[in-house]
Structures are given as C-alpha cells and as structure tokens.
Amino acid sequence: MDEHHQDVWFATTICMEVRDELASAIEKFPPFNSAHEGYAILSEEVDELWDEVKNNKHDDGAKQRKEAIQVAAMAIRFVLDISDKGKHRNER
C-alpha cells in the first residue's frame, strides 16, 4: 500500500472513531438548543485539547488524540443540530 492509500485508510479509521464518539454523545445528551450552546460545548472540547497539548511532556499523544476526536465529534454535532437544524431526524 503506497503512502497516499495508507493515509486514506488511517483517516477512514479515525472517522469511524469520531462516528462512535458522536453516537455516544447523541445517546447521552440532548441536541444543542442554540448556536451559543453548541459553540460553548465545542469551545470546551477545544480547551481540553489545548490543556493536553500544553501538558504533553511525557505523553505518547493518546490523550491529545482522544480530545481531538471529541472536538471532531462535537463539530459534527454542531452541523447536525444547528447548521442543518436536525433535518436528519426527519429522515430516519
């Protein structure tokens, strides 16, 4: 497998992890009520990632990776709940 195809394969794996994180969040928490709430939650996740970046002295990057996946999941949740106004719920 060449480097390009390997990167695509790894990206697909990461997308599956983001999907699982998103599914867990949707199961645990109600939809965002407003863009302000969605932004606040997304901002909190970014702050948690930043904390891991600043504190990464001896970590192998696993904590940063976990937080980055949570950021991606909440960004998608923002699109679903706010930008698309929950349209996907009517299509189930």
DRENTORKOL-3810 file (N, C-alpha, C; in nm, 4 decimals):
REM DRENTORKOL-3810
@n.u->0.0861; n.v->-0.1174; n.w->0.0000; ca.u->0.0000; ca.v->0.0000; ca.w->0.0000; c.u->0.0908; c.v->0.1237; c.w->0.0000
@n.u->0.0669; n.v->0.2145; n.w->-0.0965; ca.u->0.1503; ca.v->0.3343; ca.w->-0.1013; c.u->0.1087; c.v->0.4315; c.w->0.0106
@n.u->0.1895; n.v->0.5338; n.w->0.0300; ca.u->0.1696; ca.v->0.6270; ca.w->0.1415; c.u->0.0343; c.v->0.6973; c.w->0.1346
@n.u->-0.0087; n.v->0.7371; n.w->0.0168; ca.u->-0.1374; ca.v->0.8048; ca.w->-0.0001; c.u->-0.2525; c.v->0.7138; c.w->0.0432
@n.u->-0.2521; n.v->0.5913; n.w->-0.0047; ca.u->-0.3592; ca.v->0.4977; ca.w->0.0307; c.u->-0.3548; c.v->0.4620; c.w->0.1793
@n.u->-0.2364; n.v->0.4558; n.w->0.2345; ca.u->-0.2233; ca.v->0.4278; ca.w->0.3776; c.u->-0.2831; c.v->0.5437; c.w->0.4593
@n.u->-0.2568; n.v->0.6680; n.w->0.4183; ca.u->-0.3140; ca.v->0.7842; ca.w->0.4874; c.u->-0.4661; c.v->0.7816; c.w->0.4796
@n.u->-0.5198; n.v->0.7479; n.w->0.3630; ca.u->-0.6656; ca.v->0.7410; ca.w->0.3470; c.u->-0.7226; c.v->0.6323; c.w->0.4369
@n.u->-0.6554; n.v->0.5189; n.w->0.4441; ca.u->-0.7023; ca.v->0.4095; ca.w->0.5295; c.u->-0.7047; c.v->0.4539; c.w->0.6759
@n.u->-0.5978; n.v->0.5182; n.w->0.7213; ca.u->-0.5933; ca.v->0.5658; ca.w->0.8595; c.u->-0.6992; c.v->0.6726; c.w->0.8848
@n.u->-0.7219; n.v->0.7618; n.w->0.7887; ca.u->-0.8252; ca.v->0.8650; ca.w->0.8029; c.u->-0.9631; c.v->0.8013; c.w->0.8157
@n.u->-0.9871; n.v->0.6966; n.w->0.7405; ca.u->-1.1150; ca.v->0.6262; ca.w->0.7494; c.u->-1.1327; c.v->0.5661; c.w->0.8879
@n.u->-1.0277; n.v->0.5103; n.w->0.9423; ca.u->-1.0324; ca.v->0.4540; ca.w->1.0777; c.u->-1.0631; c.v->0.5630; c.w->1.1804
@n.u->-1.0001; n.v->0.6775; n.w->1.1658; ca.u->-1.0249; ca.v->0.7891; ca.w->1.2577; c.u->-1.1696; c.v->0.8366; c.w->1.2448
@n.u->-1.2209; n.v->0.8441; n.w->1.1233; ca.u->-1.3610; ca.v->0.8845; ca.w->1.1031; c.u->-1.4568; c.v->0.7883; c.w->1.1728
@n.u->-1.4238; n.v->0.6621; n.w->1.1741; ca.u->-1.5078; ca.v->0.5650; ca.w->1.2441; c.u->-1.5046; c.v->0.5903; c.w->1.3954
@n.u->-1.3895; n.v->0.6286; n.w->1.4476; ca.u->-1.3796; ca.v->0.6622; ca.w->1.5901; c.u->-1.4607; c.v->0.7878; c.w->1.6220
@n.u->-1.4545; n.v->0.8865; n.w->1.5334; ca.u->-1.5334; ca.v->1.0087; ca.w->1.5510; c.u->-1.6818; c.v->0.9743; c.w->1.5482
@n.u->-1.7223; n.v->0.8884; n.w->1.4541; ca.u->-1.8620; ca.v->0.8447; ca.w->1.4460; c.u->-1.9064; c.v->0.7792; c.w->1.5764
@n.u->-1.8225; n.v->0.6938; n.w->1.6322; ca.u->-1.8567; ca.v->0.6266; ca.w->1.7581; c.u->-1.8680; c.v->0.7266; c.w->1.8730
@n.u->-1.7787; n.v->0.8247; n.w->1.8774; ca.u->-1.7838; ca.v->0.9286; ca.w->1.9805; c.u->-1.9102; c.v->1.0123; c.w->1.9654
@n.u->-1.9449; n.v->1.0458; n.w->1.8424; ca.u->-2.0664; ca.v->1.1214; ca.w->1.8148; c.u->-2.1895; c.v->1.0421; c.w->1.8574
@n.u->-2.1946; n.v->0.9150; n.w->1.8237; ca.u->-2.3081; ca.v->0.8303; ca.w->1.8616; c.u->-2.3232; c.v->0.8241; c.w->2.0129
@n.u->-2.2128; n.v->0.8137; n.w->2.0835; ca.u->-2.2166; ca.v->0.8108; ca.w->2.2299; c.u->-2.2707; c.v->0.9423; c.w->2.2859
@n.u->-2.2247; n.v->1.0548; n.w->2.2307; ca.u->-2.2711; ca.v->1.1859; ca.w->2.2777; c.u->-2.4199; c.v->1.2048; c.w->2.2501
@n.u->-2.4649; n.v->1.1603; n.w->2.1327; ca.u->-2.6066; ca.v->1.1739; ca.w->2.0975; c.u->-2.6925; c.v->1.0906; c.w->2.1914
@n.u->-2.6420; n.v->0.9741; n.w->2.2283; ca.u->-2.7158; ca.v->0.8868; ca.w->2.3194; c.u->-2.7233; c.v->0.9460; c.w->2.4613
@n.u->-2.6162; n.v->1.0111; n.w->2.5048; ca.u->-2.6079; ca.v->1.0616; ca.w->2.6426; c.u->-2.6701; c.v->1.1999; c.w->2.6620
@n.u->-2.6636; n.v->1.2847; n.w->2.5587; ca.u->-2.7000; ca.v->1.4252; ca.w->2.5758; c.u->-2.8018; c.v->1.4694; c.w->2.4715
@n.u->-2.8913; n.v->1.5615; n.w->2.5081; ca.u->-2.9900; ca.v->1.6121; ca.w->2.4115; c.u->-2.9220; c.v->1.6989; c.w->2.3056
@n.u->-2.9933; n.v->1.7287; n.w->2.1967; ca.u->-2.9370; ca.v->1.8161; ca.w->2.0927; c.u->-2.9020; c.v->1.9541; c.w->2.1484
@n.u->-2.8108; n.v->2.0219; n.w->2.0813; ca.u->-2.7791; ca.v->2.1593; ca.w->2.1177; c.u->-2.9048; c.v->2.2438; c.w->2.1000
@n.u->-2.9326; n.v->2.3304; n.w->2.1957; ca.u->-3.0502; ca.v->2.4167; ca.w->2.1895; c.u->-3.0290; c.v->2.5414; c.w->2.1048
@n.u->-2.9027; n.v->2.5805; n.w->2.0903; ca.u->-2.8733; ca.v->2.7039; ca.w->2.0169; c.u->-2.7293; c.v->2.6997; c.w->1.9680
@n.u->-2.6986; n.v->2.7911; n.w->1.8769; ca.u->-2.5612; ca.v->2.8032; ca.w->1.8298; c.u->-2.4684; c.v->2.8417; c.w->1.9448
@n.u->-2.5167; n.v->2.9248; n.w->2.0366; ca.u->-2.4350; ca.v->2.9646; ca.w->2.1513; c.u->-2.3987; c.v->2.8438; c.w->2.2371
@n.u->-2.4970; n.v->2.7573; n.w->2.2635; ca.u->-2.4687; ca.v->2.6379; ca.w->2.3436; c.u->-2.3717; c.v->2.5453; c.w->2.2689
@n.u->-2.3970; n.v->2.5236; n.w->2.1404; ca.u->-2.3085; ca.v->2.4384; ca.w->2.0616; c.u->-2.1666; c.v->2.4914; c.w->2.0589
@n.u->-2.1532; n.v->2.6231; n.w->2.0412; ca.u->-2.0210; ca.v->2.6843; ca.w->2.0416; c.u->-1.9530; c.v->2.6660; c.w->2.1773
@n.u->-2.0278; n.v->2.6839; n.w->2.2847; ca.u->-1.9700; ca.v->2.6703; ca.w->2.4189; c.u->-1.9176; c.v->2.5285; c.w->2.4416
@n.u->-1.9936; n.v->2.4302; n.w->2.3987; ca.u->-1.9510; ca.v->2.2908; ca.w->2.4167; c.u->-1.8302; c.v->2.2607; c.w->2.3294
@n.u->-1.8349; n.v->2.3058; n.w->2.2052; ca.u->-1.7212; ca.v->2.2853; ca.w->2.1154; c.u->-1.5971; c.v->2.3566; c.w->2.1692
@n.u->-1.6151; n.v->2.4775; n.w->2.2193; ca.u->-1.5045; ca.v->2.5534; ca.w->2.2767; c.u->-1.4451; c.v->2.4814; c.w->2.3987
@n.u->-1.5315; n.v->2.4238; n.w->2.4804; ca.u->-1.4846; ca.v->2.3478; ca.w->2.5967; c.u->-1.3986; c.v->2.2287; c.w->2.5532
@n.u->-1.4419; n.v->2.1603; n.w->2.4485; ca.u->-1.3632; ca.v->2.0469; ca.w->2.3978; c.u->-1.2287; c.v->2.0939; c.w->2.3428
@n.u->-1.2273; n.v->2.2063; n.w->2.2720; ca.u->-1.1016; ca.v->2.2610; ca.w->2.2206; c.u->-1.0103; c.v->2.3008; c.w->2.3366
@n.u->-1.0673; n.v->2.3591; n.w->2.4419; ca.u->-0.9877; ca.v->2.3948; ca.w->2.5603; c.u->-0.9260; c.v->2.2708; c.w->2.6245
@n.u->-1.0025; n.v->2.1611; n.w->2.6293; ca.u->-0.9491; ca.v->2.0372; ca.w->2.6854; c.u->-0.8347; c.v->1.9830; c.w->2.5991
@n.u->-0.8478; n.v->1.9951; n.w->2.4670; ca.u->-0.7385; ca.v->1.9560; ca.w->2.3779; c.u->-0.6168; c.v->2.0437; c.w->2.4027
@n.u->-0.6381; n.v->2.1733; n.w->2.4148; ca.u->-0.5276; ca.v->2.2666; ca.w->2.4391; c.u->-0.4580; c.v->2.2335; c.w->2.5708
@n.u->-0.5350; n.v->2.1991; n.w->2.6745; ca.u->-0.4752; ca.v->2.1584; ca.w->2.8023; c.u->-0.3833; c.v->2.0379; c.w->2.7837
@n.u->-0.4271; n.v->1.9411; n.w->2.7049; ca.u->-0.3448; ca.v->1.8224; ca.w->2.6801; c.u->-0.2206; c.v->1.8576; c.w->2.5986
@n.u->-0.2344; n.v->1.9506; n.w->2.5047; ca.u->-0.1186; ca.v->1.9938; ca.w->2.4263; c.u->-0.0159; c.v->2.0597; c.w->2.5186
@n.u->-0.0612; n.v->2.1497; n.w->2.6057; ca.u->0.0305; ca.v->2.2198; ca.w->2.6965; c.u->0.0945; c.v->2.1256; c.w->2.7973
@n.u->0.0220; n.v->2.0231; n.w->2.8393; ca.u->0.0714; ca.v->1.9329; ca.w->2.9432; c.u->0.1437; c.v->1.8106; c.w->2.8878
@n.u->0.1612; n.v->1.8054; n.w->2.7584; ca.u->0.2203; ca.v->1.6876; ca.w->2.6955; c.u->0.3716; c.v->1.6884; c.w->2.7079
@n.u->0.4190; n.v->1.6472; n.w->2.8231; ca.u->0.5637; ca.v->1.6410; ca.w->2.8439; c.u->0.6153; c.v->1.4983; c.w->2.8221
@n.u->0.5401; n.v->1.4007; n.w->2.8683; ca.u->0.5860; ca.v->1.2620; ca.w->2.8585; c.u->0.4785; c.v->1.1701; c.w->2.8013
@n.u->0.3737; n.v->1.2282; n.w->2.7474; ca.u->0.2624; ca.v->1.1502; ca.w->2.6936; c.u->0.2950; c.v->1.1057; c.w->2.5517
@n.u->0.2399; n.v->0.9949; n.w->2.5123; ca.u->0.2605; ca.v->0.9451; ca.w->2.3759; c.u->0.1623; c.v->1.0072; c.w->2.2763
@n.u->0.0823; n.v->1.1018; n.w->2.3217; ca.u->-0.0143; ca.v->1.1683; ca.w->2.2357; c.u->-0.1531; c.v->1.1079; c.w->2.2428
@n.u->-0.1718; n.v->1.0035; n.w->2.3215; ca.u->-0.3021; ca.v->0.9363; ca.w->2.3295; c.u->-0.4101; c.v->1.0287; c.w->2.3857
@n.u->-0.3764; n.v->1.1088; n.w->2.4846; ca.u->-0.4762; ca.v->1.1999; ca.w->2.5432; c.u->-0.5128; c.v->1.3103; c.w->2.4440
@n.u->-0.4133; n.v->1.3618; n.w->2.3725; ca.u->-0.4412; ca.v->1.4632; ca.w->2.2704; c.u->-0.5299; c.v->1.4055; c.w->2.1609
@n.u->-0.5021; n.v->1.2841; n.w->2.1210; ca.u->-0.5794; ca.v->1.2175; ca.w->2.0168; c.u->-0.7243; c.v->1.2011; c.w->2.0608
@n.u->-0.7430; n.v->1.1577; n.w->2.1844; ca.u->-0.8785; ca.v->1.1394; ca.w->2.2382; c.u->-0.9547; c.v->1.2710; c.w->2.2357
@n.u->-0.8907; n.v->1.3787; n.w->2.2808; ca.u->-0.9560; ca.v->1.5092; ca.w->2.2829; c.u->-0.9836; c.v->1.5601; c.w->2.1411
@n.u->-0.8912; n.v->1.5363; n.w->2.0476; ca.u->-0.9118; ca.v->1.5804; ca.w->1.9094; c.u->-1.0315; c.v->1.5079; c.w->1.8473
@n.u->-1.0482; n.v->1.3815; n.w->1.8793; ca.u->-1.1637; ca.v->1.3063; ca.w->1.8293; c.u->-1.2922; c.v->1.3629; c.w->1.8887
@n.u->-1.2889; n.v->1.4028; n.w->2.0151; ca.u->-1.4066; ca.v->1.4648; ca.w->2.0761; c.u->-1.4384; c.v->1.5990; c.w->2.0116
@n.u->-1.3359; n.v->1.6766; n.w->1.9779; ca.u->-1.3569; ca.v->1.8039; ca.w->1.9080; c.u->-1.4253; c.v->1.7777; c.w->1.7741
@n.u->-1.3752; n.v->1.6798; n.w->1.6993; ca.u->-1.4343; ca.v->1.6481; ca.w->1.5690; c.u->-1.5799; c.v->1.6051; c.w->1.5837
@n.u->-1.6078; n.v->1.5222; n.w->1.6835; ca.u->-1.7451; ca.v->1.4753; ca.w->1.7053; c.u->-1.8380; c.v->1.5911; c.w->1.7396
@n.u->-1.7930; n.v->1.6833; n.w->1.8235; ca.u->-1.8784; ca.v->1.7967; ca.w->1.8604; c.u->-1.8950; c.v->1.8945; c.w->1.7453
@n.u->-1.7945; n.v->1.9055; n.w->1.6585; ca.u->-1.8095; ca.v->1.9901; ca.w->1.5391; c.u->-1.9168; c.v->1.9316; c.w->1.4470
@n.u->-1.9174; n.v->1.8012; n.w->1.4315; ca.u->-2.0216; ca.v->1.7370; ca.w->1.3508; c.u->-2.1571; c.v->1.7547; c.w->1.4178
@n.u->-2.1606; n.v->1.7407; n.w->1.5495; ca.u->-2.2877; ca.v->1.7591; ca.w->1.6211; c.u->-2.3401; c.v->1.9006; c.w->1.5998
@n.u->-2.2525; n.v->1.9997; n.w->1.5985; ca.u->-2.2934; ca.v->2.1371; ca.w->1.5725; c.u->-2.3609; c.v->2.1467; c.w->1.4353
@n.u->-2.2989; n.v->2.0855; n.w->1.3345; ca.u->-2.3571; ca.v->2.0877; ca.w->1.1999; c.u->-2.4939; c.v->2.0204; c.w->1.2007
@n.u->-2.5033; n.v->1.9042; n.w->1.2633; ca.u->-2.6307; ca.v->1.8309; ca.w->1.2670; c.u->-2.7405; c.v->1.9094; c.w->1.3382
@n.u->-2.7100; n.v->1.9586; n.w->1.4583; ca.u->-2.8132; ca.v->2.0199; ca.w->1.5432; c.u->-2.8414; c.v->2.1656; c.w->1.5093
@n.u->-2.7409; n.v->2.2394; n.w->1.4666; ca.u->-2.7564; ca.v->2.3832; ca.w->1.4459; c.u->-2.7606; c.v->2.4181; c.w->1.2964
@n.u->-2.6552; n.v->2.3864; n.w->1.2252; ca.u->-2.6478; ca.v->2.4247; ca.w->1.0843; c.u->-2.7560; c.v->2.3569; c.w->1.0010
@n.u->-2.7763; n.v->2.2264; n.w->1.0240; ca.u->-2.8791; ca.v->2.1525; ca.w->0.9493; c.u->-3.0111; c.v->2.1464; c.w->1.0247
@n.u->-3.0153; n.v->2.2081; n.w->1.1416; ca.u->-3.1373; ca.v->2.2197; ca.w->1.2230; c.u->-3.2082; c.v->2.0850; c.w->1.2451
@n.u->-3.1310; n.v->1.9798; n.w->1.2626; ca.u->-3.1884; ca.v->1.8495; ca.w->1.2940; c.u->-3.2629; c.v->1.7831; c.w->1.1800
@n.u->-3.2418; n.v->1.8277; n.w->1.0558; ca.u->-3.3143; ca.v->1.7717; ca.w->0.9411; c.u->-3.2991; c.v->1.6201; c.w->0.9312
@n.u->-3.1824; n.v->1.5699; n.w->0.9722; ca.u->-3.1568; ca.v->1.4266; ca.w->0.9622; c.u->-3.2535; c.v->1.3449; c.w->1.0495
@n.u->-3.3075; n.v->1.4042; n.w->1.1537; ca.u->-3.4004; ca.v->1.3319; ca.w->1.2414; c.u->-3.5301; c.v->1.2964; c.w->1.1691
@n.u->-3.5682; n.v->1.3761; n.w->1.0728; ca.u->-3.6898; ca.v->1.3508; ca.w->0.9962; c.u->-3.6704; c.v->1.2443; c.w->0.8892
@n.u->-3.5457; n.v->1.2086; n.w->0.8635; ca.u->-3.5165; ca.v->1.1128; ca.w->0.7584; c.u->-3.4972; c.v->0.9715; c.w->0.8117
@n.u->-3.5095; n.v->0.9523; n.w->0.9392; ca.u->-3.4890; ca.v->0.8182; ca.w->0.9975; c.u->-3.6103; c.v->0.7343; c.w->0.9807
END
